[in-house]
């Protein structure tokens, strides 16, 4: 978590309004923050969580992973919230119902092995339909009614939302839609890669009306300067204008890279005023650390065929590039490389920027590919 969160004042101010409106009993549209890797979406969610904590809202944080079950995480988080609300006398009757619905849900959608059972193996006053969207809706509605009775508001913070499976996404959208109709005090802040817009639109056509989509981009030069200068000022350290310009040039204004580069400068400099030469001296170290962690982790998720696709994207010269140009460089037909494109999108390496166009979800990734393969050779060339 950076000590100074630059360039996000308006987003944070708006989120504060949403939270306070929820407390006063005015339900809000769920919000999805979307942007590339390194723009600070997770940091933003963490900051809003702090605000929810200060306002004494009930909340849980869920980070979805490619191989994790969102339903399992949702069931465990819901159980935690229901138990917290059970402390309120006014909600105890609703608490028994909510726990009963949760028990039936957990038995039907086994959170351990992610299997679905046709019926309940234990007696329960509540039944499930076996249709995930209906059962998740029943569970969240029961929780929402309990929260309303307890005069509480619930916030779900869901990170990496693009990794949600299709049936899970559809179920969540249905549930939130019903909660919105019933004006129940359950709210969601989500964060994900740009592909989440298209993903949600494909799952449910009314998603564009249900959610508020807010882009999170790289910082302006002015905000990037604040992100560099403000934290250092607390330690009586200053940057020259040239040093600031050099950091912005290498980081392209992306908060993660600004933080990483400034940290590297800090580790290797013992001066009260940092100049351009101090920044230039640590650039090789900065890039080496990124190459061995941030970039390598994503590169190694890809197959050799996918590597060739990525190198072809860089060979295009300008990004975003067209899938037709990538196919031309690979000397293949567009339909033959479409499955590779889909796999890379699913892995969160690239995303569609428009009809037939693609780009990297990871800033500065093209430069990394040039460093590890200067001639951008394909496998077997």
C-alpha positions as CSV (number, residue, x, y, z in Angstrom):
1,X,0.0,0.0,0.0
2,X,1.6,3.3,-1.1
3,X,1.9,5.9,1.7
4,X,0.5,8.5,-0.7
5,X,-2.4,7.6,-3.1
6,X,-2.0,10.1,-6.0
7,X,-4.6,10.9,-8.7
8,X,-7.5,9.0,-7.2
9,X,-9.2,11.8,-5.2
10,X,-12.4,11.9,-7.3
11,X,-12.8,8.1,-7.3
12,X,-12.3,8.0,-3.5
13,X,-14.7,10.9,-2.9
14,X,-17.4,9.2,-5.0
15,X,-16.9,5.9,-3.2
16,X,-17.3,7.7,0.1
17,X,-20.6,9.1,-1.1
18,X,-21.8,5.5,-2.1
19,X,-20.8,4.1,1.3
20,X,-22.5,6.9,3.3
21,X,-25.7,6.6,1.1
22,X,-25.8,2.9,1.9
23,X,-25.6,3.6,5.6
24,X,-28.5,6.0,5.3
25,X,-30.6,3.3,3.6
26,X,-30.2,4.3,0.0
27,X,-29.1,1.3,-2.1
28,X,-26.4,2.0,-4.7
29,X,-25.4,0.4,-8.0
30,X,-22.5,-1.9,-7.7
31,X,-19.2,-0.5,-9.0
32,X,-16.6,-2.1,-11.2
33,X,-13.2,-0.5,-11.4
34,X,-11.3,-1.6,-14.5
35,X,-7.8,-1.0,-15.9
36,X,-4.5,-2.5,-16.9
37,X,-2.1,-4.2,-14.5
38,X,-0.2,-1.8,-12.3
39,X,-2.7,1.1,-12.3
40,X,-3.5,0.5,-8.6
41,X,-7.0,-1.2,-8.7
42,X,-6.2,-3.4,-5.7
43,X,-4.7,-0.4,-3.8
44,X,-7.9,1.5,-4.6
45,X,-10.1,-1.3,-3.2
46,X,-8.0,-1.5,-0.1
47,X,-8.4,2.2,0.5
48,X,-12.2,2.0,0.1
49,X,-12.2,-0.9,2.5
50,X,-10.4,1.3,5.1
51,X,-13.2,3.8,4.6
52,X,-15.9,1.1,5.1
53,X,-14.1,0.1,8.3
54,X,-14.1,3.6,9.6
55,X,-17.8,3.9,8.9
56,X,-18.3,0.6,10.6
57,X,-19.9,-1.1,7.6
58,X,-19.9,-4.9,7.4
59,X,-17.5,-6.0,4.6
60,X,-15.4,-8.8,3.3
61,X,-12.6,-9.0,0.7
62,X,-12.6,-11.7,-1.9
63,X,-9.7,-12.1,-4.3
64,X,-10.6,-14.5,-7.1
65,X,-7.9,-16.7,-8.6
66,X,-8.0,-18.7,-11.8
67,X,-8.2,-22.0,-10.0
68,X,-10.3,-21.0,-7.0
69,X,-14.0,-21.3,-6.6
70,X,-15.7,-17.9,-6.2
71,X,-18.8,-19.8,-4.8
72,X,-16.6,-21.3,-2.1
73,X,-15.2,-17.9,-1.1
74,X,-18.7,-16.4,-1.3
75,X,-20.2,-19.1,1.0
76,X,-17.4,-18.7,3.6
77,X,-17.6,-14.9,3.5
78,X,-21.4,-15.0,3.9
79,X,-21.2,-17.2,6.9
80,X,-18.8,-14.8,8.5
81,X,-21.1,-11.8,7.8
82,X,-24.2,-13.7,9.1
83,X,-22.5,-14.5,12.4
84,X,-21.5,-10.9,12.8
85,X,-25.1,-9.7,12.2
86,X,-26.4,-12.4,14.6
87,X,-25.1,-10.2,17.5
88,X,-28.0,-7.8,16.8
89,X,-31.1,-8.8,18.7
90,X,-33.4,-7.3,16.0
91,X,-31.9,-9.6,13.4
92,X,-31.8,-13.0,15.3
93,X,-34.9,-14.4,13.7
94,X,-33.7,-13.4,10.2
95,X,-30.2,-14.8,11.2
96,X,-31.7,-18.3,11.7
97,X,-33.3,-18.1,8.3
98,X,-30.1,-16.8,6.6
99,X,-28.0,-19.5,8.2
100,X,-30.5,-22.1,7.1
101,X,-30.4,-20.8,3.5
102,X,-26.6,-20.7,3.6
103,X,-26.5,-24.3,4.9
104,X,-28.8,-25.5,2.1
105,X,-26.7,-23.6,-0.4
106,X,-23.4,-25.0,0.9
107,X,-24.7,-28.5,0.8
108,X,-25.9,-28.1,-2.7
109,X,-22.8,-26.4,-4.0
110,X,-20.1,-28.3,-2.1
111,X,-17.4,-25.7,-1.4
112,X,-14.8,-28.3,-0.8
113,X,-14.7,-30.2,-4.2
114,X,-16.9,-27.7,-6.1
115,X,-19.4,-30.4,-7.0
116,X,-23.2,-30.0,-7.2
117,X,-25.5,-32.4,-5.4
118,X,-29.0,-33.2,-6.6
119,X,-30.5,-32.9,-3.1
120,X,-29.6,-32.2,0.5
121,X,-27.8,-34.9,2.5
122,X,-29.0,-33.4,5.8
123,X,-32.5,-32.3,7.0
124,X,-33.1,-28.6,6.3
125,X,-36.1,-26.3,6.4
126,X,-34.8,-24.7,3.2
127,X,-34.4,-26.2,-0.2
128,X,-32.3,-25.3,-3.2
129,X,-33.3,-25.5,-6.8
130,X,-29.9,-26.7,-8.1
131,X,-29.8,-23.6,-10.3
132,X,-26.8,-21.6,-9.2
133,X,-28.2,-18.1,-10.1
134,X,-31.5,-18.8,-8.2
135,X,-29.8,-20.3,-5.2
136,X,-27.2,-17.5,-4.8
137,X,-30.0,-15.0,-5.2
138,X,-31.9,-16.6,-2.4
139,X,-28.8,-16.6,-0.1
140,X,-28.0,-13.0,-0.7
141,X,-31.6,-11.9,-0.4
142,X,-31.8,-13.6,3.0
143,X,-28.6,-11.9,4.0
144,X,-29.9,-8.6,2.7
145,X,-33.1,-8.8,4.7
146,X,-31.1,-9.7,7.8
147,X,-28.9,-6.7,7.3
148,X,-31.9,-4.5,6.8
149,X,-33.5,-5.7,10.0
150,X,-30.2,-5.1,11.9
151,X,-29.9,-1.7,10.3
152,X,-26.6,-2.6,8.8
153,X,-25.1,-2.4,5.3
154,X,-22.9,-5.1,3.7
155,X,-20.1,-4.5,1.3
156,X,-18.4,-7.1,-0.8
157,X,-15.0,-6.2,-2.3
158,X,-14.2,-8.5,-5.1
159,X,-10.7,-8.3,-6.8
160,X,-9.6,-9.9,-10.1
161,X,-13.3,-10.3,-11.1
162,X,-12.3,-11.3,-14.6
163,X,-11.3,-14.8,-13.3
164,X,-14.9,-15.6,-12.3
165,X,-16.4,-18.5,-14.2
166,X,-19.3,-17.8,-16.6
167,X,-21.9,-19.5,-14.4
168,X,-20.6,-17.7,-11.3
169,X,-20.7,-14.4,-13.0
170,X,-24.2,-14.9,-14.3
171,X,-25.3,-16.0,-10.8
172,X,-23.8,-12.9,-9.2
173,X,-25.3,-10.5,-11.7
174,X,-28.7,-12.1,-11.2
175,X,-28.4,-11.9,-7.4
176,X,-27.3,-8.2,-7.5
177,X,-30.1,-7.4,-9.9
178,X,-32.7,-8.8,-7.5
179,X,-31.1,-7.1,-4.5
180,X,-31.2,-3.8,-6.4
181,X,-34.9,-4.4,-7.1
182,X,-35.7,-5.1,-3.4
183,X,-33.6,-2.1,-2.3
184,X,-31.6,-4.3,0.1
185,X,-28.4,-3.0,1.8
186,X,-25.8,-5.1,0.0
187,X,-23.2,-3.4,-2.2
188,X,-20.3,-4.5,-4.3
189,X,-17.0,-2.9,-5.3
190,X,-15.3,-5.0,-7.9
191,X,-12.0,-4.6,-9.8
192,X,-10.7,-6.3,-12.9
193,X,-8.9,-6.1,-16.2
194,X,-10.6,-4.2,-19.1
195,X,-12.0,-7.4,-20.6
196,X,-14.5,-7.5,-17.7
197,X,-16.7,-5.0,-19.6
198,X,-17.2,-7.3,-22.5
199,X,-17.4,-10.3,-20.2
200,X,-20.3,-8.9,-18.2
201,X,-22.1,-7.7,-21.3
202,X,-22.0,-11.2,-22.7
203,X,-23.2,-12.8,-19.5
204,X,-26.2,-10.4,-19.1
205,X,-27.3,-7.7,-21.5
206,X,-28.6,-5.5,-18.7
207,X,-25.2,-5.5,-16.9
208,X,-24.4,-2.1,-18.4
209,X,-27.4,-0.7,-16.6
210,X,-26.8,-2.7,-13.4
211,X,-23.2,-1.7,-12.8
212,X,-21.3,1.6,-12.7
213,X,-18.1,1.0,-14.6
214,X,-15.3,3.3,-13.6
215,X,-11.9,3.3,-15.5
216,X,-8.6,3.4,-13.6
217,X,-5.8,4.6,-15.8
218,X,-2.2,5.7,-15.5
219,X,-1.5,9.0,-13.7
220,X,-1.3,12.4,-15.4
221,X,2.2,14.0,-15.2
222,X,1.0,16.2,-12.4
223,X,-0.3,13.4,-10.3
224,X,2.7,11.2,-11.1
225,X,4.9,14.0,-9.8
226,X,2.9,14.0,-6.6
227,X,3.3,10.3,-6.2
228,X,7.1,10.7,-6.5
229,X,7.6,13.8,-4.5
230,X,5.1,13.6,-1.6
231,X,6.3,10.4,0.1
232,X,10.0,11.5,-0.1
233,X,9.1,14.9,1.4
234,X,8.2,13.1,4.7
235,X,11.8,12.1,5.0
236,X,13.3,15.5,3.9
237,X,14.3,14.1,0.6
238,X,13.6,16.0,-2.7
239,X,13.8,15.2,-6.4
240,X,15.0,17.6,-9.1
241,X,12.7,18.3,-12.0
242,X,14.9,16.2,-14.3
243,X,14.8,13.3,-11.9
244,X,11.0,13.4,-11.7
245,X,10.8,13.6,-15.5
246,X,13.1,10.5,-15.9
247,X,11.0,8.5,-13.5
248,X,7.8,9.4,-15.3
249,X,9.5,8.5,-18.7
250,X,10.4,5.0,-17.5
251,X,7.2,4.3,-15.5
252,X,4.9,5.8,-18.1
253,X,2.8,7.1,-15.2
254,X,1.8,3.7,-13.9
255,X,1.6,3.8,-10.1
256,X,3.2,0.3,-9.6
257,X,6.2,1.2,-11.7
258,X,6.5,4.6,-10.1
259,X,6.5,3.0,-6.7
260,X,9.0,0.3,-7.8
261,X,11.4,2.7,-9.4
262,X,11.3,5.2,-6.5
263,X,11.9,2.3,-4.1
264,X,15.0,1.2,-6.1
265,X,16.3,4.8,-6.1
266,X,15.8,5.0,-2.4
267,X,17.7,1.8,-1.8
268,X,20.7,2.9,-3.8
269,X,20.9,6.6,-3.0
270,X,22.1,8.3,0.2
271,X,21.3,11.9,-0.7
272,X,18.8,14.6,0.4
273,X,18.3,15.7,-3.3
274,X,18.0,13.1,-6.0
275,X,18.9,14.1,-9.5
276,X,18.6,12.5,-12.9
277,X,21.9,10.7,-12.7
278,X,20.7,8.9,-9.5
279,X,17.7,7.6,-11.4
280,X,19.7,6.6,-14.5
281,X,22.1,4.7,-12.4
282,X,19.4,2.3,-11.0
283,X,17.4,1.8,-14.2
284,X,19.2,-1.5,-15.0
285,X,18.5,-2.8,-11.5
286,X,14.9,-1.6,-11.7
287,X,14.3,-3.4,-15.0
288,X,16.1,-6.6,-13.8
289,X,13.9,-6.8,-10.8
290,X,10.8,-6.4,-12.9
291,X,12.0,-8.9,-15.5
292,X,12.6,-11.6,-12.9
293,X,9.3,-11.2,-11.1
294,X,6.4,-9.0,-12.5
295,X,7.0,-9.8,-16.2
296,X,8.5,-13.3,-15.9
297,X,5.5,-14.6,-13.9
298,X,3.1,-13.6,-16.7
299,X,5.4,-14.8,-19.5
300,X,5.8,-18.2,-18.0
301,X,2.0,-18.7,-17.9
302,X,2.1,-18.9,-21.7
303,X,2.9,-21.7,-24.1
304,X,5.5,-21.5,-26.9
305,X,2.7,-20.9,-29.4
306,X,1.4,-18.1,-27.2
307,X,4.9,-16.7,-27.0
308,X,5.1,-16.5,-30.8
309,X,1.8,-14.7,-30.8
310,X,3.1,-12.1,-28.3
311,X,6.3,-11.6,-30.3
312,X,4.2,-11.1,-33.4
313,X,2.2,-8.4,-31.6
314,X,5.4,-6.5,-30.9
315,X,6.6,-7.0,-34.5
316,X,3.4,-5.1,-35.6
317,X,5.3,-1.9,-34.5
318,X,2.4,-0.1,-32.9
319,X,-0.1,-1.2,-30.2
320,X,-2.9,-1.8,-30.2
321,X,-2.5,-4.0,-33.2
322,X,-5.0,-5.9,-35.3
323,X,-5.5,-9.7,-35.2
324,X,-5.2,-9.6,-39.0
325,X,-1.7,-8.1,-38.8
326,X,-0.6,-10.7,-36.2
327,X,-1.9,-13.5,-38.5
328,X,0.0,-12.0,-41.4
329,X,3.3,-11.8,-39.4
330,X,2.8,-15.4,-38.2
331,X,1.9,-16.4,-41.8
332,X,-1.3,-18.0,-40.7
333,X,-5.0,-17.5,-41.2
334,X,-6.9,-15.4,-38.6
335,X,-9.2,-18.2,-37.7
336,X,-6.3,-20.5,-37.0
337,X,-4.8,-18.1,-34.4
338,X,-8.1,-17.1,-32.8
339,X,-7.9,-19.9,-30.2
340,X,-4.5,-18.6,-29.1
341,X,-5.9,-15.1,-28.9
342,X,-8.7,-16.4,-26.7
343,X,-6.3,-18.3,-24.4
344,X,-4.2,-15.2,-23.9
345,X,-7.3,-13.1,-23.1
346,X,-8.4,-15.8,-20.6
347,X,-5.0,-15.7,-19.0
348,X,-5.2,-11.9,-18.6
349,X,-2.1,-11.3,-20.8
350,X,-3.9,-9.4,-23.6
351,X,-7.3,-7.8,-24.1
352,X,-9.5,-6.6,-26.9
353,X,-9.3,-2.8,-27.4
354,X,-11.9,-2.7,-30.2
355,X,-13.2,-4.7,-33.1
356,X,-10.3,-6.9,-34.2
357,X,-7.7,-5.1,-32.1
358,X,-5.7,-6.3,-29.2
359,X,-3.1,-4.9,-26.7
360,X,-1.2,-6.1,-23.6
361,X,-2.9,-5.9,-20.2
362,X,0.6,-5.4,-18.7
363,X,2.2,-2.0,-19.3
364,X,5.7,-2.0,-20.6
365,X,5.3,-5.7,-21.5
366,X,6.4,-5.1,-25.2
367,X,9.7,-3.7,-23.9
368,X,10.2,-6.7,-21.8
369,X,9.6,-9.0,-24.7
370,X,12.2,-7.1,-26.7
371,X,14.7,-7.4,-23.8
372,X,14.4,-11.2,-23.7
373,X,14.2,-11.7,-27.4
374,X,15.8,-8.6,-29.2
375,X,15.2,-10.0,-32.7
376,X,11.6,-11.1,-31.8
377,X,12.3,-14.5,-33.3
378,X,9.6,-17.2,-33.2
379,X,10.0,-20.7,-31.9
380,X,12.0,-22.7,-34.4
381,X,13.2,-19.8,-36.5
